[in-house]
Amino acid sequence: MGAAPVSRAACAALALALVSGAALAQSAPGKPQAAPAAKKAARVKTTHLLHLTAVRVERTGWTEQGAMVVVRGAGRILAQCGVLLERVELVSLAVPPVYMDLATPVSGDLANNFRVAKPAA
């Protein structure tokens, strides 16, 4: 029996969860490994192109390479939904310490106070 189709909204939510989850796991970097099922998955026709701005906050422990590993992983998930990451711009921001704790309400101001192209992750 085949898998049920996944909506683009569900796929995008999963990709964002991957990016968010990777942020929590960043303290133990390792060599990323693709899931065996992903290697065998049938190609899905590209129906949408995405130009994404990935934001790396300086002094958080994230390297440019680490951020791009996560973005590529999200791109593989989005590709399963017909969304191609056509262009990714990585932006590094130096922010005041008040924005360093992303679990606080004030961190929501980060997206509003720093101009980057949207969509951004």
C-alpha positions as CSV (number, residue, x, y, z in Angstrom):
1,M,0.0,0.0,0.0
2,G,1.5,3.4,-1.0
3,A,1.9,6.4,1.3
4,A,-0.8,9.0,1.4
5,P,0.1,12.3,-0.3
6,V,1.4,15.0,1.9
7,S,0.2,18.6,1.6
8,R,2.7,21.4,0.9
9,A,1.8,23.0,4.2
10,A,2.5,19.8,6.1
11,C,5.8,19.4,4.2
12,A,6.8,23.0,4.9
13,A,6.0,22.5,8.6
14,L,8.1,19.4,8.7
15,A,11.0,21.2,7.0
16,L,10.8,24.1,9.5
17,A,10.6,21.6,12.4
18,L,13.8,20.0,11.0
19,V,15.5,23.4,11.0
20,S,14.2,24.2,14.6
21,G,15.1,20.7,15.9
22,A,18.6,20.9,14.4
23,A,19.1,24.2,16.3
24,L,18.5,22.3,19.5
25,A,20.8,19.5,18.6
26,Q,23.6,21.8,17.3
27,S,25.7,21.2,20.5
28,A,26.7,17.7,19.3
29,P,27.6,18.1,15.6
30,G,28.2,14.9,13.7
31,K,28.4,13.7,10.1
32,P,24.8,13.9,8.7
33,Q,23.5,10.8,7.2
34,A,20.6,10.5,4.8
35,A,17.8,8.1,5.7
36,P,17.9,5.0,3.5
37,A,14.3,5.7,2.4
38,A,15.3,9.1,1.1
39,K,17.9,7.6,-1.1
40,K,15.3,5.3,-2.7
41,A,12.5,7.8,-2.9
42,A,11.0,8.3,-6.4
43,R,11.6,11.7,-7.9
44,V,8.7,14.2,-7.4
45,K,8.0,16.7,-10.1
46,T,9.0,20.2,-9.1
47,T,6.0,22.5,-8.9
48,H,7.4,25.4,-6.9
49,L,10.7,27.2,-6.6
50,L,11.9,28.7,-3.3
51,H,14.4,31.4,-2.8
52,L,15.3,31.2,0.9
53,T,17.2,33.5,3.2
54,A,18.9,31.5,6.0
55,V,19.8,33.6,9.0
56,R,22.7,32.6,11.2
57,V,23.0,34.5,14.5
58,E,26.7,35.1,15.4
59,R,28.0,33.9,18.8
60,T,25.5,31.0,18.9
61,G,27.9,28.2,18.0
62,W,26.5,27.8,14.5
63,T,29.0,27.8,11.7
64,E,28.1,28.7,8.1
65,Q,28.8,25.0,7.2
66,G,26.5,23.7,9.9
67,A,23.7,26.0,8.9
68,M,24.0,25.0,5.3
69,V,23.9,21.3,6.3
70,V,20.5,21.9,8.0
71,V,19.2,23.9,5.0
72,R,20.2,21.1,2.6
73,G,18.4,18.6,4.8
74,A,15.3,20.8,4.8
75,G,15.6,21.1,1.0
76,R,15.5,17.3,0.7
77,I,12.3,17.2,2.6
78,L,10.8,20.0,0.6
79,A,11.8,18.3,-2.6
80,Q,9.6,15.4,-1.7
81,C,6.7,17.9,-1.9
82,G,7.7,19.3,-5.2
83,V,9.4,22.4,-3.8
84,L,12.9,23.1,-5.1
85,L,15.3,25.2,-3.1
86,E,16.5,27.1,-6.1
87,R,18.6,29.7,-4.3
88,V,19.7,30.1,-0.7
89,E,21.3,33.2,0.8
90,L,23.1,32.8,4.1
91,V,23.0,35.9,6.2
92,S,25.0,36.3,9.4
93,L,23.7,38.7,12.0
94,A,25.4,40.2,15.1
95,V,22.6,40.9,17.5
96,P,22.5,42.3,21.1
97,P,22.5,39.7,23.8
98,V,18.7,40.2,24.5
99,Y,18.0,38.4,21.2
100,M,20.2,35.4,22.0
101,D,17.5,33.5,23.9
102,L,15.1,32.4,21.2
103,A,12.6,31.1,23.8
104,T,11.7,34.6,25.1
105,P,8.9,36.8,23.8
106,V,11.5,39.6,23.0
107,S,13.1,37.2,20.5
108,G,10.1,37.7,18.2
109,D,11.3,41.2,17.7
110,L,14.4,39.8,16.0
111,A,12.5,39.1,12.8
112,N,11.0,42.6,12.9
113,N,14.1,44.6,13.8
114,F,16.6,43.0,11.3
115,R,15.8,43.3,7.6
116,V,16.4,40.2,5.6
117,A,14.7,39.0,2.5
118,K,11.7,36.8,3.1
119,P,11.0,33.9,3.3
120,A,13.7,33.5,6.0
121,A,14.5,30.7,8.4
